[in-house]
Amino acid sequence: MPITSRTLSEKEASIYLGVSRITLRQGRCEGRRDNRMAPVPYLKLGRKILYLVEDLDAYLLTYRVTL
């Protein structure tokens, strides 16, 4: 049975969300700021930064607009 990854790298997460890697880094390093996208939840394992797919999906839903 193949193991499917629950995590994405910074590059993969930026593609998944449709934002630049710089945007993700600014959120991690500077936190919540006016006129900027809220920081995306992430994992830090040593020096490695990972994003859970389910966290990214939940994050996207917070920006969902329904009329």
Secondary structure, 3 states (H helix, E strand, C coil): CCCCCCEECHHHHHHHHCCCHHHHHHHHHHCCCCCCCCCCCCEEECCEEEEEHHHHHHHHHHCCCCC
